[in-house]
Structures are given as structure tokens and as C-alpha cells.
Amino acid sequence: MVTGAASGIGLALSARFARAGAGVVMADVEGDVLRRRAAELTAQGARVTAVTADLTDPEAVGRLAETAFDVLGDVDVVCNNAGVLGPVGQPLWEVPLERMRQVFEVNHWAHVLVARAFVPRLLERGRPAHLIHTASMSAFVVGAGSAAYAASKHADLAVARSLRADLRDTRIRVSVLCPGRVDTPMVQGLTAPRGAGGDTSVSAEDVAAVVWEALGTDRFYLFSNSDAPLRLRDQFDDVWRHVPLPPLPPRRSCGTRRKRRPWRWSTEHRPGSGEGEVPAGTRQTRRRPHLPVRAR
């Protein structure tokens, strides 16, 4: 089951699963576009079912879960992928609160609702399953003018991490997808805010391939762009720079005498003497425990 399936990453995921022979339930709020994309996949031999759903509505999400299990019988993968970009290029204090709430409704609360609708059913069936949450590199890297989107993706990362902890002893795996810039309709013509976009761009099919390779594994963080390591390093270097280090132990003054270690008796055996014996005539020397015993 894939949400946000009418375009972009969601459509690429649906097509990737369908090519592998899986039945796919595609969900999106854009019903007309969704049906056209589902028809195109069906013409290529895919087994897909299009479901128009407002994922910010708990009742609609409940019906989506019922439809998915009715159509598929069992659900092996849930891609919690729906998302919107929202206002970009405005500082936090200028973003209209209503628009910021709309971003959170889709990028955060819709993901919470999908998880709450599907996870109990998956647990009840007891089969292996994989839950994929689409967050973003913006869950780690925050640029200017991206307060609404970045904050919602931070929240979704926390939801995914909570689910991972809650489901640790079950047969349900959880991964969080953190793509950088992806060539999708959502970002076409967009100039990324300073520090937010990264230096690389990948296709939605590239992202779908990353997800496909991770299915059934214990990989939690899924990154699609080659500049992810550098961007993450910069962020965590900045965090580490602000972490207070523990104080160094006080240095010993020149006049302080070091406490002497205990001495031990060591024996130098003559050939033929028994181990542990101290035969007559054996010289005994005192040596520190950490030094080798040498003949004089």
C-alpha cells in the first residue's frame, strides 16, 4: 500500500512493486490524477487498485486500511509517503499559521493516522511486514525559509523512530526514507532556500530502488543522494561542537610522589628444577610485576 501515489516518489514506488508482480493499493487525495496513473500501470500489466482518500481524515484512513486488506488479503509493505512542500522562502514569523498547520496535517498527522490504522492489523496477522516512512534530509538539515516543511519532517522522523522502538520485538520492520532533492513535480521550478537543497538531485525511480533494496532488512535510515554523508557530517559536527566535554583530570604536581606498586618475588630456575620450586642455590630477585625478569 502506497500513499501519495499519484506522482513523484509514491508513483515510482507503486510502479516498482507492480513490476515485481505485487498487487498494489495506490492512495492519493488527487483522485483524477491517481486514476490516470493507475490506468497506465494497469495497461502495462500491473495489478493496482486506486483509492481516493483524504489522509488527514481518520475515518477515510480507516476505510483505506479496510480496502487494502480486502483487496490484497495481506499487506506486506506500507509506504507512508504522502507529503506536501508548503510555504518556502519565508522566515518562521511570516509563515501564515494556517498554512503551517496544513503542512503538518499531511506530513505528520496523516502519517500518524496511517500507522495507527495499519499497524494493529499487521500485528494481528503476525506476518513479516515493512513500514516505510518518507521523511526527508530536511529532518536533519534545515535551511533558511523552510520552517514548516523541515519541522514537519523532524516530527515524522520522531514518529518513525518511536515506531521502530515500539515494534522492536515484533515481525514488523520500520525504515525512514530521507531523500535529498528529487526530480518530482513537487519541486519543479523551485529554488531551494539557502542551505536546504543539497548539491545533488536524483530521480524518483532512484529513490524507489533504494526502498526496494531495503525491504526485508533491518536498515532503518534510507538515504538516496550521494551528498548525504557530507551533509549529515556537517550537522553532527555542529551538534558535537556544542556538547560540553567532561573536565580533564587534575594534573599531578612535580612534588607529588607516585604510589609504589607492590613487589613480588620472581625466581630464576636452573635447568631441571620443578616449576614453582625454589631449589637451593637459586637466586631470588625483586622485580615490578609489569617488567620482565632478566638474569643478572
C-alpha positions as CSV (number, residue, x, y, z in Angstrom):
1,M,0.0,0.0,0.0
2,V,1.4,3.3,-1.1
3,T,0.1,6.8,-0.1
4,G,0.9,9.9,-2.2
5,A,0.9,7.5,-5.1
6,A,-0.4,9.8,-7.9
7,S,3.0,11.3,-8.6
8,G,6.7,11.5,-7.6
9,I,8.2,9.0,-5.2
10,G,4.8,7.4,-4.5
11,L,4.1,6.7,-8.2
12,A,7.7,5.3,-8.6
13,L,7.3,3.0,-5.6
14,S,3.9,1.7,-6.9
15,A,5.5,1.0,-10.4
16,R,8.5,-0.7,-8.8
17,F,6.3,-3.0,-6.7
18,A,4.0,-3.7,-9.6
19,R,6.9,-4.7,-11.9
20,A,7.9,-7.3,-9.3
21,G,4.4,-8.8,-9.6
22,A,3.0,-7.5,-6.3
23,G,-0.6,-6.2,-6.0
24,V,-0.6,-2.5,-5.1
25,V,-3.2,-0.3,-3.5
26,M,-2.4,3.3,-4.5
27,A,-3.9,6.1,-2.4
28,D,-3.9,9.8,-3.0
29,V,-6.2,12.8,-2.5
30,E,-5.9,13.8,-6.2
31,G,-8.4,11.3,-7.5
32,D,-8.4,12.1,-11.2
33,V,-4.6,12.1,-11.5
34,L,-4.4,8.9,-9.4
35,R,-6.9,7.1,-11.6
36,R,-5.0,8.0,-14.8
37,R,-1.7,6.8,-13.3
38,A,-3.3,3.6,-12.1
39,A,-4.8,3.0,-15.6
40,E,-1.4,3.5,-17.2
41,L,0.2,0.9,-14.9
42,T,-2.7,-1.5,-15.5
43,A,-2.2,-1.2,-19.2
44,Q,1.3,-2.4,-18.6
45,G,0.0,-5.5,-16.8
46,A,0.2,-4.2,-13.2
47,R,-2.3,-5.3,-10.6
48,V,-3.2,-1.9,-9.0
49,T,-6.2,-0.5,-7.2
50,A,-6.7,3.3,-6.9
51,V,-8.2,4.6,-3.8
52,T,-9.0,8.3,-3.4
53,A,-8.6,9.3,0.2
54,D,-8.0,12.4,2.3
55,L,-5.3,11.0,4.6
56,T,-5.9,13.8,7.2
57,D,-9.4,12.3,7.9
58,P,-9.2,9.4,10.4
59,E,-12.3,7.8,9.0
60,A,-11.0,7.9,5.4
61,V,-7.8,6.4,6.6
62,G,-9.7,3.6,8.4
63,R,-11.6,2.8,5.2
64,L,-8.3,2.8,3.2
65,A,-6.9,0.2,5.6
66,E,-10.1,-2.0,5.2
67,T,-9.9,-1.7,1.4
68,A,-6.2,-2.6,1.3
69,F,-6.7,-5.8,3.4
70,D,-9.8,-6.7,1.5
71,V,-8.1,-6.3,-1.9
72,L,-4.7,-7.7,-1.1
73,G,-5.6,-10.2,1.7
74,D,-2.4,-9.5,3.5
75,V,-0.3,-6.3,3.3
76,D,3.4,-6.8,3.3
77,V,4.6,-3.2,2.8
78,V,3.1,0.1,3.8
79,C,4.7,3.2,2.3
80,N,3.6,6.2,4.4
81,N,4.7,8.6,1.7
82,A,2.1,11.4,1.3
83,G,3.6,14.8,1.6
84,V,3.4,18.5,0.6
85,L,6.1,21.2,0.4
86,G,4.1,24.1,1.8
87,P,5.4,27.7,2.0
88,V,9.1,28.1,1.1
89,G,11.3,31.1,1.3
90,Q,9.6,32.8,4.3
91,P,11.0,33.1,7.8
92,L,9.1,31.4,10.5
93,W,7.4,34.6,11.8
94,E,6.0,35.4,8.3
95,V,4.6,32.0,7.5
96,P,0.7,32.0,7.9
97,L,-0.2,29.7,10.7
98,E,-3.0,28.1,8.8
99,R,-0.6,27.1,6.0
100,M,1.9,25.7,8.6
101,R,-0.9,23.7,10.1
102,Q,-1.8,22.3,6.6
103,V,1.8,21.1,6.1
104,F,1.7,19.3,9.5
105,E,-1.7,17.8,8.7
106,V,-0.2,16.0,5.7
107,N,3.4,15.5,6.5
108,H,2.9,14.5,10.1
109,W,-0.6,13.7,11.2
110,A,-1.5,11.8,8.1
111,H,1.5,9.5,8.7
112,V,0.4,9.1,12.3
113,L,-3.2,8.1,11.2
114,V,-1.9,5.6,8.6
115,A,0.4,4.0,11.1
116,R,-2.4,3.7,13.7
117,A,-4.8,2.2,11.1
118,F,-2.4,-0.4,9.6
119,V,0.0,-1.4,12.4
120,P,-2.6,-3.1,14.7
121,R,-3.9,-5.1,11.7
122,L,-0.4,-6.1,10.8
123,L,0.3,-7.2,14.4
124,E,-2.9,-9.2,14.5
125,R,-1.9,-11.2,11.4
126,G,1.6,-11.9,12.7
127,R,3.2,-11.9,9.3
128,P,6.5,-10.2,8.4
129,A,5.8,-6.7,7.1
130,H,7.7,-3.5,6.5
131,L,6.6,0.1,7.2
132,I,8.4,2.8,5.2
133,H,8.0,6.4,6.4
134,T,9.0,9.1,3.9
135,A,10.7,11.9,5.8
136,S,13.5,13.9,4.1
137,M,17.0,15.2,4.5
138,S,15.2,18.2,6.0
139,A,14.7,16.0,9.0
140,F,18.4,16.6,9.6
141,V,19.5,19.6,7.6
142,V,17.5,22.8,8.0
143,G,18.0,25.8,5.7
144,A,16.5,29.3,5.8
145,G,12.9,29.8,4.9
146,S,11.8,26.2,5.3
147,A,10.4,26.2,8.8
148,A,7.0,24.5,8.0
149,Y,8.4,21.7,5.9
150,A,11.5,21.0,8.0
151,A,9.6,21.0,11.3
152,S,7.0,18.5,9.9
153,K,9.8,16.2,8.7
154,H,11.5,16.3,12.0
155,A,8.2,15.3,13.6
156,D,7.9,12.4,11.1
157,L,11.4,11.2,11.8
158,A,10.5,11.1,15.5
159,V,7.3,9.1,14.7
160,A,9.3,6.6,12.7
161,R,11.9,6.2,15.5
162,S,9.1,5.7,18.0
163,L,7.5,3.0,15.8
164,R,10.9,1.3,15.5
165,A,11.2,1.2,19.2
166,D,7.6,0.1,19.8
167,L,7.9,-2.7,17.2
168,R,11.4,-3.9,18.1
169,D,10.2,-7.3,19.3
170,T,7.7,-7.9,16.5
171,R,7.9,-9.1,12.9
172,I,7.3,-5.6,11.6
173,R,10.3,-3.7,10.4
174,V,10.4,0.1,10.2
175,S,12.5,2.3,7.9
176,V,12.6,6.0,7.4
177,L,13.3,7.3,3.9
178,C,15.4,10.5,3.9
179,P,15.8,11.7,0.3
180,G,17.6,14.9,-0.7
181,R,16.4,16.8,-3.7
182,V,14.4,14.5,-6.0
183,D,13.2,15.5,-9.5
184,T,9.4,15.4,-8.9
185,P,6.5,17.7,-9.7
186,M,6.6,19.0,-6.1
187,V,9.9,20.7,-6.6
188,Q,9.8,21.6,-10.3
189,G,10.7,25.3,-10.8
190,L,11.6,25.6,-7.1
191,T,14.7,27.4,-5.9
192,A,15.7,25.7,-2.7
193,P,16.2,28.0,0.3
194,R,19.8,28.7,1.3
195,G,21.3,25.6,2.9
196,A,18.3,23.4,2.4
197,G,18.6,21.8,-1.0
198,G,21.9,20.0,-1.2
199,D,24.2,19.7,-4.2
200,T,22.7,16.6,-5.9
201,S,19.5,15.5,-7.4
202,V,18.1,12.0,-8.1
203,S,15.0,10.6,-9.9
204,A,12.0,9.2,-8.1
205,E,12.9,5.8,-9.6
206,D,16.3,6.0,-7.9
207,V,14.6,6.5,-4.6
208,A,12.2,3.6,-5.2
209,A,15.3,1.4,-5.9
210,V,16.7,2.3,-2.5
211,V,13.5,1.3,-0.8
212,W,13.3,-1.9,-2.8
213,E,16.8,-3.0,-1.8
214,A,16.0,-2.3,1.9
215,L,12.8,-4.3,2.1
216,G,13.1,-7.2,4.5
217,T,16.3,-5.9,6.0
218,D,16.9,-4.1,9.3
219,R,18.1,-0.9,7.6
220,F,16.4,2.0,9.4
221,Y,17.8,5.1,7.7
222,L,17.5,5.1,3.9
223,F,19.4,7.9,2.1
224,S,19.2,8.3,-1.7
225,N,21.6,11.2,-2.5
226,S,25.3,10.9,-2.8
227,D,25.9,14.1,-0.8
228,A,24.1,12.8,2.3
229,P,27.2,11.8,4.2
230,L,28.8,15.2,3.9
231,R,25.5,17.0,4.8
232,L,25.0,14.7,7.8
233,R,28.6,15.1,8.9
234,D,28.3,18.9,8.9
235,Q,25.1,18.7,11.0
236,F,26.5,16.4,13.6
237,D,29.8,18.3,13.7
238,D,27.8,21.3,14.6
239,V,26.0,19.4,17.3
240,W,29.2,17.9,18.7
241,R,30.8,21.4,18.8
242,H,28.1,22.5,21.3
243,V,28.4,19.4,23.5
244,P,30.1,20.2,26.8
245,L,33.1,17.9,27.3
246,P,33.9,16.3,30.7
247,P,36.6,18.1,32.7
248,L,40.1,16.8,32.4
249,P,41.6,15.0,35.5
250,P,43.8,17.3,37.6
251,R,47.5,17.1,36.6
252,R,49.9,15.7,39.2
253,S,52.3,18.3,40.6
254,C,56.0,17.8,40.4
255,G,56.3,17.3,44.2
256,T,53.8,14.5,44.4
257,R,55.3,11.1,44.7
258,R,53.7,8.3,42.8
259,K,52.3,5.5,44.9
260,R,54.6,2.5,44.6
261,R,53.2,-0.8,43.3
262,P,53.6,-4.0,45.3
263,W,56.7,-6.0,44.6
264,R,56.8,-9.7,44.1
265,W,59.4,-12.4,44.3
266,S,60.5,-13.9,41.0
267,T,62.6,-17.0,40.6
268,E,65.2,-17.9,38.0
269,H,65.2,-21.7,37.8
270,R,68.1,-23.8,37.0
271,P,67.6,-26.5,34.3
272,G,65.8,-29.5,35.7
273,S,64.2,-27.7,38.6
274,G,60.4,-28.3,39.1
275,E,58.0,-25.5,38.2
276,G,57.2,-23.4,41.2
277,E,60.0,-24.8,43.3
278,V,62.8,-22.7,44.7
279,P,65.8,-25.1,44.7
280,A,68.7,-24.4,46.8
281,G,71.1,-22.0,45.3
282,T,68.5,-20.3,43.1
283,R,69.0,-16.5,43.1
284,Q,65.8,-14.6,44.0
285,T,65.3,-11.1,42.6
286,R,62.7,-8.5,43.2
287,R,61.0,-7.1,40.1
288,R,58.0,-4.9,39.4
289,P,55.1,-7.0,38.1
290,H,54.9,-5.4,34.7
291,L,58.7,-5.8,33.9
292,P,60.3,-9.0,32.5
293,V,62.6,-10.9,34.7
294,R,66.2,-10.8,33.4
295,A,69.2,-12.8,34.6
296,R,71.9,-10.7,36.1
